[in-house]
Amino acid sequence: MDVTLTPDAAAELDALNEPIHARVLRILERLHRWPEVSGAKALSGSLAGCFRIRTGDYRVQFRVEGRTVVVEKIGHRDGFYEG
């Protein structure tokens, strides 16, 4: 499975401090094995069709398009699902 980041998600990844950045990179590596990824949760409501996976207080939101996992958002859980 291919993993790509939206421009916004790439900027959010670059802004993370080093320990969190490294943890998110490990999540991105795991996503190459989709759907055999533990800890992913399907989202509902306006985010139906998307998934999230967490590492500590941080979340990675993504969707699957064919053979590609598209990471849409990376950030702290506070306010993560708002706007």
Stockholm file with secondary structure:
# STOCKHOLM 1.0

chainA/1-83         MDVTLTPDAAAELDALNEPIHARVLRILERLHRWPEVSGAKALSGSLAGCFRIRTGDYRVQFRVEGRTVVVEKIGHRDGFYEG
#=GR chainA/1-83 SS CEEEECHHHHHHHHHSCHHHHHHHHHHHHHHTTTTSCTTCEECCGGGTTEEEEEETTEEEEEEEETTEEEEEEEEESTTTTCC
#=GC SS_cons        CEEEECHHHHHHHHHSCHHHHHHHHHHHHHHTTTTSCTTCEECCGGGTTEEEEEETTEEEEEEEETTEEEEEEEEESTTTTCC
//
